[in-house]
Amino acid sequence: MELTVNIKEQSKIAAFLNLIKEIDYIEIVNVREELQELPDEHKDLLDKRLQRIENGETTFKDWSLIKKKYENKAV
């Protein structure tokens, strides 16, 4: 049986996912978040980080490596 759940408050998603991960007879099949526009503050932060990378001041790690590190940990 599959059940679709809509969590209205984005801030509650992590807590909910952590809770159901603890229940051994529940499997998380798919998690889909609605895309929301990034706030201007976040865009500015990302632009500054990209500029630092382009200037050779820092490097970045591939997202797939970071994602693997945290996939099995609590959100």
CHARMM-style PDB file with segment names, atoms N, HN, CA, C and O in Angstrom:
ATOM      1  N   MET     1       0.848  -1.171   0.000  1.00  0.00      PROA
ATOM      2  CA  MET     1       0.000   0.000   0.000  1.00  0.00      PROA
ATOM      3  C   MET     1       0.893   1.232   0.000  1.00  0.00      PROA
ATOM      4  O   MET     1       1.902   1.281   0.704  1.00  0.00      PROA
ATOM      5  N   GLU     2       0.521   2.204  -0.778  1.00  0.00      PROA
ATOM      6  HN  GLU     2      -0.298   2.165  -1.349  1.00  0.00      PROA
ATOM      7  CA  GLU     2       1.242   3.471  -0.783  1.00  0.00      PROA
ATOM      8  C   GLU     2       0.311   4.565  -0.300  1.00  0.00      PROA
ATOM      9  O   GLU     2      -0.889   4.551  -0.574  1.00  0.00      PROA
ATOM     10  N   LEU     3       0.888   5.514   0.424  1.00  0.00      PROA
ATOM     11  HN  LEU     3       1.863   5.525   0.646  1.00  0.00      PROA
ATOM     12  CA  LEU     3       0.140   6.610   1.015  1.00  0.00      PROA
ATOM     13  C   LEU     3       0.846   7.907   0.651  1.00  0.00      PROA
ATOM     14  O   LEU     3       2.065   8.009   0.787  1.00  0.00      PROA
ATOM     15  N   THR     4       0.104   8.885   0.195  1.00  0.00      PROA
ATOM     16  HN  THR     4      -0.887   8.803   0.084  1.00  0.00      PROA
ATOM     17  CA  THR     4       0.671  10.191  -0.113  1.00  0.00      PROA
ATOM     18  C   THR     4       0.368  11.134   1.037  1.00  0.00      PROA
ATOM     19  O   THR     4      -0.770  11.228   1.496  1.00  0.00      PROA
ATOM     20  N   VAL     5       1.399  11.831   1.495  1.00  0.00      PROA
ATOM     21  HN  VAL     5       2.324  11.754   1.122  1.00  0.00      PROA
ATOM     22  CA  VAL     5       1.248  12.766   2.611  1.00  0.00      PROA
ATOM     23  C   VAL     5       1.685  14.145   2.134  1.00  0.00      PROA
ATOM     24  O   VAL     5       2.731  14.280   1.498  1.00  0.00      PROA
ATOM     25  N   ASN     6       0.899  15.159   2.434  1.00  0.00      PROA
ATOM     26  HN  ASN     6       0.049  15.050   2.950  1.00  0.00      PROA
ATOM     27  CA  ASN     6       1.248  16.536   2.114  1.00  0.00      PROA
ATOM     28  C   ASN     6       1.548  17.260   3.418  1.00  0.00      PROA
ATOM     29  O   ASN     6       0.668  17.413   4.264  1.00  0.00      PROA
ATOM     30  N   ILE     7       2.783  17.703   3.578  1.00  0.00      PROA
ATOM     31  HN  ILE     7       3.498  17.579   2.890  1.00  0.00      PROA
ATOM     32  CA  ILE     7       3.173  18.424   4.788  1.00  0.00      PROA
ATOM     33  C   ILE     7       3.117  19.909   4.462  1.00  0.00      PROA
ATOM     34  O   ILE     7       3.856  20.397   3.606  1.00  0.00      PROA
ATOM     35  N   LYS     8       2.241  20.616   5.147  1.00  0.00      PROA
ATOM     36  HN  LYS     8       1.641  20.219   5.842  1.00  0.00      PROA
ATOM     37  CA  LYS     8       1.967  22.015   4.807  1.00  0.00      PROA
ATOM     38  C   LYS     8       3.101  22.953   5.198  1.00  0.00      PROA
ATOM     39  O   LYS     8       3.387  23.913   4.483  1.00  0.00      PROA
ATOM     40  N   GLU     9       3.747  22.684   6.324  1.00  0.00      PROA
ATOM     41  HN  GLU     9       3.515  21.904   6.906  1.00  0.00      PROA
ATOM     42  CA  GLU     9       4.824  23.564   6.776  1.00  0.00      PROA
ATOM     43  C   GLU     9       6.172  22.961   6.410  1.00  0.00      PROA
ATOM     44  O   GLU     9       6.534  21.892   6.902  1.00  0.00      PROA
ATOM     45  N   GLN    10       6.906  23.640   5.554  1.00  0.00      PROA
ATOM     46  HN  GLN    10       6.612  24.509   5.154  1.00  0.00      PROA
ATOM     47  CA  GLN    10       8.199  23.142   5.092  1.00  0.00      PROA
ATOM     48  C   GLN    10       9.145  22.873   6.260  1.00  0.00      PROA
ATOM     49  O   GLN    10       9.949  21.944   6.197  1.00  0.00      PROA
ATOM     50  N   SER    11       9.062  23.657   7.302  1.00  0.00      PROA
ATOM     51  HN  SER    11       8.408  24.412   7.353  1.00  0.00      PROA
ATOM     52  CA  SER    11       9.965  23.487   8.439  1.00  0.00      PROA
ATOM     53  C   SER    11       9.734  22.183   9.194  1.00  0.00      PROA
ATOM     54  O   SER    11      10.574  21.782  10.000  1.00  0.00      PROA
ATOM     55  N   LYS    12       8.617  21.520   8.949  1.00  0.00      PROA
ATOM     56  HN  LYS    12       7.935  21.846   8.294  1.00  0.00      PROA
ATOM     57  CA  LYS    12       8.286  20.275   9.657  1.00  0.00      PROA
ATOM     58  C   LYS    12       8.694  19.021   8.878  1.00  0.00      PROA
ATOM     59  O   LYS    12       8.612  17.916   9.414  1.00  0.00      PROA
ATOM     60  N   ILE    13       9.125  19.170   7.642  1.00  0.00      PROA
ATOM     61  HN  ILE    13       9.192  20.068   7.207  1.00  0.00      PROA
ATOM     62  CA  ILE    13       9.419  18.018   6.788  1.00  0.00      PROA
ATOM     63  C   ILE    13      10.521  17.141   7.374  1.00  0.00      PROA
ATOM     64  O   ILE    13      10.360  15.923   7.458  1.00  0.00      PROA
ATOM     65  N   ALA    14      11.624  17.736   7.774  1.00  0.00      PROA
ATOM     66  HN  ALA    14      11.754  18.725   7.705  1.00  0.00      PROA
ATOM     67  CA  ALA    14      12.748  16.948   8.292  1.00  0.00      PROA
ATOM     68  C   ALA    14      12.349  16.149   9.521  1.00  0.00      PROA
ATOM     69  O   ALA    14      12.703  14.976   9.642  1.00  0.00      PROA
ATOM     70  N   ALA    15      11.618  16.769  10.429  1.00  0.00      PROA
ATOM     71  HN  ALA    15      11.330  17.722  10.331  1.00  0.00      PROA
ATOM     72  CA  ALA    15      11.190  16.064  11.644  1.00  0.00      PROA
ATOM     73  C   ALA    15      10.295  14.881  11.296  1.00  0.00      PROA
ATOM     74  O   ALA    15      10.425  13.807  11.883  1.00  0.00      PROA
ATOM     75  N   PHE    16       9.396  15.072  10.351  1.00  0.00      PROA
ATOM     76  HN  PHE    16       9.290  15.944   9.873  1.00  0.00      PROA
ATOM     77  CA  PHE    16       8.499  13.993   9.942  1.00  0.00      PROA
ATOM     78  C   PHE    16       9.277  12.842   9.312  1.00  0.00      PROA
ATOM     79  O   PHE    16       9.045  11.679   9.643  1.00  0.00      PROA
ATOM     80  N   LEU    17      10.196  13.161   8.406  1.00  0.00      PROA
ATOM     81  HN  LEU    17      10.384  14.105   8.137  1.00  0.00      PROA
ATOM     82  CA  LEU    17      10.980  12.112   7.756  1.00  0.00      PROA
ATOM     83  C   LEU    17      11.824  11.338   8.759  1.00  0.00      PROA
ATOM     84  O   LEU    17      11.934  10.116   8.671  1.00  0.00      PROA
ATOM     85  N   ASN    18      12.419  12.050   9.712  1.00  0.00      PROA
ATOM     86  HN  ASN    18      12.329  13.044   9.784  1.00  0.00      PROA
ATOM     87  CA  ASN    18      13.207  11.366  10.740  1.00  0.00      PROA
ATOM     88  C   ASN    18      12.332  10.450  11.582  1.00  0.00      PROA
ATOM     89  O   ASN    18      12.766   9.363  11.966  1.00  0.00      PROA
ATOM     90  N   LEU    19      11.125  10.867  11.869  1.00  0.00      PROA
ATOM     91  HN  LEU    19      10.773  11.749  11.556  1.00  0.00      PROA
ATOM     92  CA  LEU    19      10.206  10.055  12.666  1.00  0.00      PROA
ATOM     93  C   LEU    19       9.839   8.763  11.942  1.00  0.00      PROA
ATOM     94  O   LEU    19       9.892   7.685  12.534  1.00  0.00      PROA
ATOM     95  N   ILE    20       9.473   8.863  10.684  1.00  0.00      PROA
ATOM     96  HN  ILE    20       9.431   9.738  10.203  1.00  0.00      PROA
ATOM     97  CA  ILE    20       9.035   7.645   9.995  1.00  0.00      PROA
ATOM     98  C   ILE    20      10.206   6.739   9.612  1.00  0.00      PROA
ATOM     99  O   ILE    20      10.003   5.548   9.380  1.00  0.00      PROA
ATOM    100  N   LYS    21      11.420   7.274   9.542  1.00  0.00      PROA
ATOM    101  HN  LYS    21      11.585   8.242   9.730  1.00  0.00      PROA
ATOM    102  CA  LYS    21      12.591   6.420   9.296  1.00  0.00      PROA
ATOM    103  C   LYS    21      12.800   5.426  10.434  1.00  0.00      PROA
ATOM    104  O   LYS    21      13.360   4.348  10.234  1.00  0.00      PROA
ATOM    105  N   GLU    22      12.350   5.793  11.619  1.00  0.00      PROA
ATOM    106  HN  GLU    22      11.895   6.669  11.782  1.00  0.00      PROA
ATOM    107  CA  GLU    22      12.529   4.937  12.794  1.00  0.00      PROA
ATOM    108  C   GLU    22      11.557   3.761  12.819  1.00  0.00      PROA
ATOM    109  O   GLU    22      11.764   2.817  13.582  1.00  0.00      PROA
ATOM    110  N   ILE    23      10.529   3.792  12.027  1.00  0.00      PROA
ATOM    111  HN  ILE    23      10.361   4.558  11.407  1.00  0.00      PROA
ATOM    112  CA  ILE    23       9.523   2.722  12.011  1.00  0.00      PROA
ATOM    113  C   ILE    23       9.962   1.687  10.978  1.00  0.00      PROA
ATOM    114  O   ILE    23      10.041   1.983   9.786  1.00  0.00      PROA
ATOM    115  N   ASP    24      10.245   0.471  11.447  1.00  0.00      PROA
ATOM    116  HN  ASP    24      10.180   0.231  12.415  1.00  0.00      PROA
ATOM    117  CA  ASP    24      10.856  -0.536  10.576  1.00  0.00      PROA
ATOM    118  C   ASP    24       9.949  -1.060   9.469  1.00  0.00      PROA
ATOM    119  O   ASP    24      10.455  -1.603   8.487  1.00  0.00      PROA
ATOM    120  N   TYR    25       8.663  -0.924   9.582  1.00  0.00      PROA
ATOM    121  HN  TYR    25       8.252  -0.483  10.380  1.00  0.00      PROA
ATOM    122  CA  TYR    25       7.771  -1.449   8.549  1.00  0.00      PROA
ATOM    123  C   TYR    25       7.336  -0.388   7.543  1.00  0.00      PROA
ATOM    124  O   TYR    25       6.464  -0.644   6.713  1.00  0.00      PROA
ATOM    125  N   ILE    26       7.931   0.792   7.607  1.00  0.00      PROA
ATOM    126  HN  ILE    26       8.640   1.000   8.281  1.00  0.00      PROA
ATOM    127  CA  ILE    26       7.633   1.855   6.649  1.00  0.00      PROA
ATOM    128  C   ILE    26       8.866   2.093   5.789  1.00  0.00      PROA
ATOM    129  O   ILE    26       9.978   2.230   6.298  1.00  0.00      PROA
ATOM    130  N   GLU    27       8.651   2.141   4.487  1.00  0.00      PROA
ATOM    131  HN  GLU    27       7.747   2.030   4.074  1.00  0.00      PROA
ATOM    132  CA  GLU    27       9.717   2.434   3.541  1.00  0.00      PROA
ATOM    133  C   GLU    27       9.380   3.749   2.848  1.00  0.00      PROA
ATOM    134  O   GLU    27       8.261   3.930   2.367  1.00  0.00      PROA
ATOM    135  N   ILE    28      10.335   4.657   2.795  1.00  0.00      PROA
ATOM    136  HN  ILE    28      11.244   4.510   3.186  1.00  0.00      PROA
ATOM    137  CA  ILE    28      10.136   5.916   2.078  1.00  0.00      PROA
ATOM    138  C   ILE    28      10.407   5.634   0.604  1.00  0.00      PROA
ATOM    139  O   ILE    28      11.539   5.347   0.215  1.00  0.00      PROA
ATOM    140  N   VAL    29       9.365   5.717  -0.206  1.00  0.00      PROA
ATOM    141  HN  VAL    29       8.446   5.950   0.110  1.00  0.00      PROA
ATOM    142  CA  VAL    29       9.461   5.383  -1.624  1.00  0.00      PROA
ATOM    143  C   VAL    29       9.901   6.592  -2.437  1.00  0.00      PROA
ATOM    144  O   VAL    29      10.738   6.467  -3.331  1.00  0.00      PROA
ATOM    145  N   ASN    30       9.349   7.751  -2.137  1.00  0.00      PROA
ATOM    146  HN  ASN    30       8.669   7.852  -1.411  1.00  0.00      PROA
ATOM    147  CA  ASN    30       9.622   8.936  -2.929  1.00  0.00      PROA
ATOM    148  C   ASN    30       9.386  10.170  -2.071  1.00  0.00      PROA
ATOM    149  O   ASN    30       8.406  10.242  -1.330  1.00  0.00      PROA
ATOM    150  N   VAL    31      10.284  11.136  -2.174  1.00  0.00      PROA
ATOM    151  HN  VAL    31      11.081  11.078  -2.776  1.00  0.00      PROA
ATOM    152  CA  VAL    31      10.102  12.421  -1.502  1.00  0.00      PROA
ATOM    153  C   VAL    31      10.146  13.479  -2.596  1.00  0.00      PROA
ATOM    154  O   VAL    31      11.137  13.585  -3.319  1.00  0.00      PROA
ATOM    155  N   ARG    32       9.091  14.251  -2.719  1.00  0.00      PROA
ATOM    156  HN  ARG    32       8.287  14.165  -2.131  1.00  0.00      PROA
ATOM    157  CA  ARG    32       9.018  15.287  -3.747  1.00  0.00      PROA
ATOM    158  C   ARG    32       8.631  16.593  -3.073  1.00  0.00      PROA
ATOM    159  O   ARG    32       7.582  16.701  -2.438  1.00  0.00      PROA
ATOM    160  N   GLU    33       9.491  17.568  -3.223  1.00  0.00      PROA
ATOM    161  HN  GLU    33      10.344  17.480  -3.738  1.00  0.00      PROA
ATOM    162  CA  GLU    33       9.197  18.883  -2.671  1.00  0.00      PROA
ATOM    163  C   GLU    33       8.793  19.802  -3.810  1.00  0.00      PROA
ATOM    164  O   GLU    33       9.330  19.718  -4.914  1.00  0.00      PROA
ATOM    165  N   GLU    34       7.850  20.668  -3.532  1.00  0.00      PROA
ATOM    166  HN  GLU    34       7.413  20.735  -2.635  1.00  0.00      PROA
ATOM    167  CA  GLU    34       7.476  21.664  -4.528  1.00  0.00      PROA
ATOM    168  C   GLU    34       8.596  22.689  -4.629  1.00  0.00      PROA
ATOM    169  O   GLU    34       9.150  23.133  -3.623  1.00  0.00      PROA
ATOM    170  N   LEU    35       8.915  23.049  -5.856  1.00  0.00      PROA
ATOM    171  HN  LEU    35       8.465  22.688  -6.673  1.00  0.00      PROA
ATOM    172  CA  LEU    35       9.971  24.026  -6.057  1.00  0.00      PROA
ATOM    173  C   LEU    35       9.482  25.409  -5.647  1.00  0.00      PROA
ATOM    174  O   LEU    35       8.383  25.838  -5.999  1.00  0.00      PROA
ATOM    175  N   GLN    36      10.324  26.078  -4.901  1.00  0.00      PROA
ATOM    176  HN  GLN    36      11.217  25.729  -4.616  1.00  0.00      PROA
ATOM    177  CA  GLN    36      10.009  27.437  -4.493  1.00  0.00      PROA
ATOM    178  C   GLN    36      11.142  28.339  -4.945  1.00  0.00      PROA
ATOM    179  O   GLN    36      12.291  27.908  -5.037  1.00  0.00      PROA
ATOM    180  N   GLU    37      10.821  29.563  -5.220  1.00  0.00      PROA
ATOM    181  HN  GLU    37       9.887  29.913  -5.145  1.00  0.00      PROA
ATOM    182  CA  GLU    37      11.814  30.538  -5.640  1.00  0.00      PROA
ATOM    183  C   GLU    37      12.784  30.802  -4.494  1.00  0.00      PROA
ATOM    184  O   GLU    37      12.371  30.966  -3.346  1.00  0.00      PROA
ATOM    185  N   LEU    38      14.072  30.843  -4.812  1.00  0.00      PROA
ATOM    186  HN  LEU    38      14.408  30.710  -5.745  1.00  0.00      PROA
ATOM    187  CA  LEU    38      15.073  31.157  -3.793  1.00  0.00      PROA
ATOM    188  C   LEU    38      14.953  32.621  -3.390  1.00  0.00      PROA
ATOM    189  O   LEU    38      14.743  33.487  -4.240  1.00  0.00      PROA
ATOM    190  N   PRO    39      15.085  32.896  -2.110  1.00  0.00      PROA
ATOM    191  CA  PRO    39      15.101  34.301  -1.683  1.00  0.00      PROA
ATOM    192  C   PRO    39      16.340  35.009  -2.247  1.00  0.00      PROA
ATOM    193  O   PRO    39      17.355  34.368  -2.518  1.00  0.00      PROA
ATOM    194  N   ASP    40      16.251  36.307  -2.419  1.00  0.00      PROA
ATOM    195  HN  ASP    40      15.426  36.828  -2.199  1.00  0.00      PROA
ATOM    196  CA  ASP    40      17.367  37.083  -2.964  1.00  0.00      PROA
ATOM    197  C   ASP    40      18.633  36.927  -2.129  1.00  0.00      PROA
ATOM    198  O   ASP    40      19.736  36.921  -2.675  1.00  0.00      PROA
ATOM    199  N   GLU    41      18.485  36.801  -0.807  1.00  0.00      PROA
ATOM    200  HN  GLU    41      17.589  36.807  -0.363  1.00  0.00      PROA
ATOM    201  CA  GLU    41      19.647  36.640   0.067  1.00  0.00      PROA
ATOM    202  C   GLU    41      20.408  35.365  -0.285  1.00  0.00      PROA
ATOM    203  O   GLU    41      21.639  35.360  -0.288  1.00  0.00      PROA
ATOM    204  N   HSD    42      19.685  34.288  -0.580  1.00  0.00      PROA
ATOM    205  HN  HSD    42      18.685  34.293  -0.578  1.00  0.00      PROA
ATOM    206  CA  HSD    42      20.332  33.025  -0.941  1.00  0.00      PROA
ATOM    207  C   HSD    42      20.998  33.132  -2.310  1.00  0.00      PROA
ATOM    208  O   HSD    42      22.089  32.604  -2.524  1.00  0.00      PROA
ATOM    209  N   LYS    43      20.332  33.818  -3.228  1.00  0.00      PROA
ATOM    210  HN  LYS    43      19.445  34.247  -3.054  1.00  0.00      PROA
ATOM    211  CA  LYS    43      20.917  34.006  -4.553  1.00  0.00      PROA
ATOM    212  C   LYS    43      22.224  34.787  -4.448  1.00  0.00      PROA
ATOM    213  O   LYS    43      23.207  34.452  -5.108  1.00  0.00      PROA
ATOM    214  N   ASP    44      22.231  35.826  -3.618  1.00  0.00      PROA
ATOM    215  HN  ASP    44      21.432  36.098  -3.082  1.00  0.00      PROA
ATOM    216  CA  ASP    44      23.442  36.622  -3.425  1.00  0.00      PROA
ATOM    217  C   ASP    44      24.568  35.769  -2.847  1.00  0.00      PROA
ATOM    218  O   ASP    44      25.715  35.863  -3.282  1.00  0.00      PROA
ATOM    219  N   LEU    45      24.227  34.935  -1.860  1.00  0.00      PROA
ATOM    220  HN  LEU    45      23.295  34.859  -1.507  1.00  0.00      PROA
ATOM    221  CA  LEU    45      25.224  34.038  -1.262  1.00  0.00      PROA
ATOM    222  C   LEU    45      25.819  33.099  -2.308  1.00  0.00      PROA
ATOM    223  O   LEU    45      27.035  32.918  -2.370  1.00  0.00      PROA
ATOM    224  N   LEU    46      24.963  32.509  -3.121  1.00  0.00      PROA
ATOM    225  HN  LEU    46      23.975  32.655  -3.071  1.00  0.00      PROA
ATOM    226  CA  LEU    46      25.433  31.590  -4.153  1.00  0.00      PROA
ATOM    227  C   LEU    46      26.294  32.311  -5.189  1.00  0.00      PROA
ATOM    228  O   LEU    46      27.303  31.770  -5.644  1.00  0.00      PROA
ATOM    229  N   ASP    47      25.900  33.525  -5.562  1.00  0.00      PROA
ATOM    230  HN  ASP    47      25.080  33.964  -5.193  1.00  0.00      PROA
ATOM    231  CA  ASP    47      26.696  34.309  -6.507  1.00  0.00      PROA
ATOM    232  C   ASP    47      28.084  34.595  -5.946  1.00  0.00      PROA
ATOM    233  O   ASP    47      29.078  34.513  -6.667  1.00  0.00      PROA
ATOM    234  N   LYS    48      28.153  34.932  -4.655  1.00  0.00      PROA
ATOM    235  HN  LYS    48      27.346  34.999  -4.069  1.00  0.00      PROA
ATOM    236  CA  LYS    48      29.446  35.215  -4.016  1.00  0.00      PROA
ATOM    237  C   LYS    48      30.312  33.960  -3.957  1.00  0.00      PROA
ATOM    238  O   LYS    48      31.520  34.028  -4.181  1.00  0.00      PROA
ATOM    239  N   ARG    49      29.705  32.827  -3.659  1.00  0.00      PROA
ATOM    240  HN  ARG    49      28.724  32.771  -3.477  1.00  0.00      PROA
ATOM    241  CA  ARG    49      30.465  31.570  -3.622  1.00  0.00      PROA
ATOM    242  C   ARG    49      30.997  31.219  -5.004  1.00  0.00      PROA
ATOM    243  O   ARG    49      32.149  30.809  -5.145  1.00  0.00      PROA
ATOM    244  N   LEU    50      30.159  31.378  -6.021  1.00  0.00      PROA
ATOM    245  HN  LEU    50      29.223  31.711  -5.906  1.00  0.00      PROA
ATOM    246  CA  LEU    50      30.588  31.094  -7.386  1.00  0.00      PROA
ATOM    247  C   LEU    50      31.739  32.013  -7.787  1.00  0.00      PROA
ATOM    248  O   LEU    50      32.687  31.574  -8.438  1.00  0.00      PROA
ATOM    249  N   GLN    51      31.662  33.259  -7.409  1.00  0.00      PROA
ATOM    250  HN  GLN    51      30.892  33.616  -6.880  1.00  0.00      PROA
ATOM    251  CA  GLN    51      32.724  34.215  -7.724  1.00  0.00      PROA
ATOM    252  C   GLN    51      34.036  33.805  -7.060  1.00  0.00      PROA
ATOM    253  O   GLN    51      35.098  33.911  -7.674  1.00  0.00      PROA
ATOM    254  N   ARG    52      33.974  33.336  -5.807  1.00  0.00      PROA
ATOM    255  HN  ARG    52      33.112  33.250  -5.308  1.00  0.00      PROA
ATOM    256  CA  ARG    52      35.180  32.878  -5.098  1.00  0.00      PROA
ATOM    257  C   ARG    52      35.792  31.667  -5.792  1.00  0.00      PROA
ATOM    258  O   ARG    52      37.014  31.544  -5.866  1.00  0.00      PROA
ATOM    259  N   ILE    53      34.948  30.775  -6.301  1.00  0.00      PROA
ATOM    260  HN  ILE    53      33.955  30.876  -6.241  1.00  0.00      PROA
ATOM    261  CA  ILE    53      35.447  29.601  -7.033  1.00  0.00      PROA
ATOM    262  C   ILE    53      36.120  30.048  -8.325  1.00  0.00      PROA
ATOM    263  O   ILE    53      37.208  29.580  -8.659  1.00  0.00      PROA
ATOM    264  N   GLU    54      35.467  30.956  -9.053  1.00  0.00      PROA
ATOM    265  HN  GLU    54      34.582  31.336  -8.782  1.00  0.00      PROA
ATOM    266  CA  GLU    54      36.025  31.452 -10.316  1.00  0.00      PROA
ATOM    267  C   GLU    54      37.337  32.192 -10.102  1.00  0.00      PROA
ATOM    268  O   GLU    54      38.205  32.170 -10.973  1.00  0.00      PROA
ATOM    269  N   ASN    55      37.495  32.850  -8.947  1.00  0.00      PROA
ATOM    270  HN  ASN    55      36.790  32.868  -8.239  1.00  0.00      PROA
ATOM    271  CA  ASN    55      38.718  33.583  -8.625  1.00  0.00      PROA
ATOM    272  C   ASN    55      39.807  32.668  -8.070  1.00  0.00      PROA
ATOM    273  O   ASN    55      40.917  33.125  -7.797  1.00  0.00      PROA
ATOM    274  N   GLY    56      39.501  31.382  -7.902  1.00  0.00      PROA
ATOM    275  HN  GLY    56      38.600  31.011  -8.124  1.00  0.00      PROA
ATOM    276  CA  GLY    56      40.482  30.437  -7.372  1.00  0.00      PROA
ATOM    277  C   GLY    56      40.698  30.557  -5.872  1.00  0.00      PROA
ATOM    278  O   GLY    56      41.681  30.036  -5.346  1.00  0.00      PROA
ATOM    279  N   GLU    57      39.797  31.234  -5.181  1.00  0.00      PROA
ATOM    280  HN  GLU    57      38.999  31.658  -5.608  1.00  0.00      PROA
ATOM    281  CA  GLU    57      39.934  31.430  -3.737  1.00  0.00      PROA
ATOM    282  C   GLU    57      39.452  30.222  -2.944  1.00  0.00      PROA
ATOM    283  O   GLU    57      39.795  30.072  -1.771  1.00  0.00      PROA
ATOM    284  N   THR    58      38.668  29.372  -3.569  1.00  0.00      PROA
ATOM    285  HN  THR    58      38.390  29.494  -4.522  1.00  0.00      PROA
ATOM    286  CA  THR    58      38.126  28.192  -2.889  1.00  0.00      PROA
ATOM    287  C   THR    58      37.774  27.138  -3.936  1.00  0.00      PROA
ATOM    288  O   THR    58      37.805  27.405  -5.137  1.00  0.00      PROA
ATOM    289  N   THR    59      37.442  25.949  -3.466  1.00  0.00      PROA
ATOM    290  HN  THR    59      37.416  25.733  -2.490  1.00  0.00      PROA
ATOM    291  CA  THR    59      37.010  24.880  -4.361  1.00  0.00      PROA
ATOM    292  C   THR    59      35.655  24.388  -3.886  1.00  0.00      PROA
ATOM    293  O   THR    59      35.153  24.836  -2.855  1.00  0.00      PROA
ATOM    294  N   PHE    60      35.068  23.476  -4.628  1.00  0.00      PROA
ATOM    295  HN  PHE    60      35.476  23.112  -5.466  1.00  0.00      PROA
ATOM    296  CA  PHE    60      33.786  22.924  -4.212  1.00  0.00      PROA
ATOM    297  C   PHE    60      33.834  21.414  -4.334  1.00  0.00      PROA
ATOM    298  O   PHE    60      34.667  20.868  -5.057  1.00  0.00      PROA
ATOM    299  N   LYS    61      32.944  20.744  -3.628  1.00  0.00      PROA
ATOM    300  HN  LYS    61      32.267  21.187  -3.040  1.00  0.00      PROA
ATOM    301  CA  LYS    61      32.814  19.297  -3.725  1.00  0.00      PROA
ATOM    302  C   LYS    61      31.563  18.991  -4.534  1.00  0.00      PROA
ATOM    303  O   LYS    61      30.557  19.694  -4.437  1.00  0.00      PROA
ATOM    304  N   ASP    62      31.640  17.949  -5.322  1.00  0.00      PROA
ATOM    305  HN  ASP    62      32.458  17.379  -5.400  1.00  0.00      PROA
ATOM    306  CA  ASP    62      30.511  17.533  -6.136  1.00  0.00      PROA
ATOM    307  C   ASP    62      29.320  17.182  -5.249  1.00  0.00      PROA
ATOM    308  O   ASP    62      29.480  16.503  -4.235  1.00  0.00      PROA
ATOM    309  N   TRP    63      28.137  17.638  -5.623  1.00  0.00      PROA
ATOM    310  HN  TRP    63      28.007  18.190  -6.447  1.00  0.00      PROA
ATOM    311  CA  TRP    63      26.930  17.421  -4.809  1.00  0.00      PROA
ATOM    312  C   TRP    63      26.661  15.943  -4.570  1.00  0.00      PROA
ATOM    313  O   TRP    63      26.214  15.569  -3.485  1.00  0.00      PROA
ATOM    314  N   SER    64      26.923  15.094  -5.561  1.00  0.00      PROA
ATOM    315  HN  SER    64      27.285  15.397  -6.442  1.00  0.00      PROA
ATOM    316  CA  SER    64      26.642  13.662  -5.396  1.00  0.00      PROA
ATOM    317  C   SER    64      27.472  13.063  -4.265  1.00  0.00      PROA
ATOM    318  O   SER    64      27.003  12.153  -3.581  1.00  0.00      PROA
ATOM    319  N   LEU    65      28.698  13.554  -4.051  1.00  0.00      PROA
ATOM    320  HN  LEU    65      29.079  14.294  -4.606  1.00  0.00      PROA
ATOM    321  CA  LEU    65      29.525  13.066  -2.937  1.00  0.00      PROA
ATOM    322  C   LEU    65      28.954  13.501  -1.595  1.00  0.00      PROA
ATOM    323  O   LEU    65      28.910  12.714  -0.650  1.00  0.00      PROA
ATOM    324  N   ILE    66      28.523  14.734  -1.512  1.00  0.00      PROA
ATOM    325  HN  ILE    66      28.559  15.374  -2.279  1.00  0.00      PROA
ATOM    326  CA  ILE    66      27.940  15.253  -0.273  1.00  0.00      PROA
ATOM    327  C   ILE    66      26.634  14.532   0.018  1.00  0.00      PROA
ATOM    328  O   ILE    66      26.371  14.155   1.160  1.00  0.00      PROA
ATOM    329  N   LYS    67      25.818  14.340  -1.005  1.00  0.00      PROA
ATOM    330  HN  LYS    67      26.031  14.646  -1.932  1.00  0.00      PROA
ATOM    331  CA  LYS    67      24.524  13.677  -0.840  1.00  0.00      PROA
ATOM    332  C   LYS    67      24.701  12.260  -0.296  1.00  0.00      PROA
ATOM    333  O   LYS    67      23.983  11.854   0.617  1.00  0.00      PROA
ATOM    334  N   LYS    68      25.651  11.507  -0.850  1.00  0.00      PROA
ATOM    335  HN  LYS    68      26.234  11.837  -1.592  1.00  0.00      PROA
ATOM    336  CA  LYS    68      25.904  10.141  -0.374  1.00  0.00      PROA
ATOM    337  C   LYS    68      26.288  10.132   1.098  1.00  0.00      PROA
ATOM    338  O   LYS    68      25.881   9.246   1.848  1.00  0.00      PROA
ATOM    339  N   LYS    69      27.072  11.119   1.505  1.00  0.00      PROA
ATOM    340  HN  LYS    69      27.403  11.840   0.895  1.00  0.00      PROA
ATOM    341  CA  LYS    69      27.528  11.185   2.893  1.00  0.00      PROA
ATOM    342  C   LYS    69      26.355  11.299   3.859  1.00  0.00      PROA
ATOM    343  O   LYS    69      26.390  10.724   4.947  1.00  0.00      PROA
ATOM    344  N   TYR    70      25.321  12.036   3.472  1.00  0.00      PROA
ATOM    345  HN  TYR    70      25.293  12.503   2.588  1.00  0.00      PROA
ATOM    346  CA  TYR    70      24.213  12.323   4.382  1.00  0.00      PROA
ATOM    347  C   TYR    70      22.944  11.522   4.108  1.00  0.00      PROA
ATOM    348  O   TYR    70      21.972  11.658   4.852  1.00  0.00      PROA
ATOM    349  N   GLU    71      22.920  10.700   3.075  1.00  0.00      PROA
ATOM    350  HN  GLU    71      23.709  10.590   2.471  1.00  0.00      PROA
ATOM    351  CA  GLU    71      21.699   9.971   2.729  1.00  0.00      PROA
ATOM    352  C   GLU    71      21.162   9.116   3.865  1.00  0.00      PROA
ATOM    353  O   GLU    71      19.951   9.065   4.080  1.00  0.00      PROA
ATOM    354  N   ASN    72      22.024   8.459   4.579  1.00  0.00      PROA
ATOM    355  HN  ASN    72      23.008   8.500   4.404  1.00  0.00      PROA
ATOM    356  CA  ASN    72      21.578   7.538   5.618  1.00  0.00      PROA
ATOM    357  C   ASN    72      21.590   8.146   7.014  1.00  0.00      PROA
ATOM    358  O   ASN    72      21.322   7.455   7.996  1.00  0.00      PROA
ATOM    359  N   LYS    73      21.895   9.419   7.104  1.00  0.00      PROA
ATOM    360  HN  LYS    73      22.113   9.980   6.306  1.00  0.00      PROA
ATOM    361  CA  LYS    73      21.892  10.102   8.397  1.00  0.00      PROA
ATOM    362  C   LYS    73      20.580  10.846   8.586  1.00  0.00      PROA
ATOM    363  O   LYS    73      19.841  11.096   7.634  1.00  0.00      PROA
ATOM    364  N   ALA    74      20.311  11.192   9.833  1.00  0.00      PROA
ATOM    365  HN  ALA    74      20.911  10.989  10.607  1.00  0.00      PROA
ATOM    366  CA  ALA    74      19.109  11.984  10.129  1.00  0.00      PROA
ATOM    367  C   ALA    74      19.205  13.318   9.410  1.00  0.00      PROA
ATOM    368  O   ALA    74      20.293  13.876   9.271  1.00  0.00      PROA
ATOM    369  N   VAL    75      18.093  13.819   8.963  1.00  0.00      PROA
ATOM    370  HN  VAL    75      17.209  13.365   9.076  1.00  0.00      PROA
ATOM    371  CA  VAL    75      18.032  15.087   8.227  1.00  0.00      PROA
ATOM    372  C   VAL    75      18.297  16.228   9.173  1.00  0.00      PROA
ATOM    373  OT1 VAL    75      18.292  17.387   8.759  1.00  0.00      PROA
TER     374      VAL     75
END
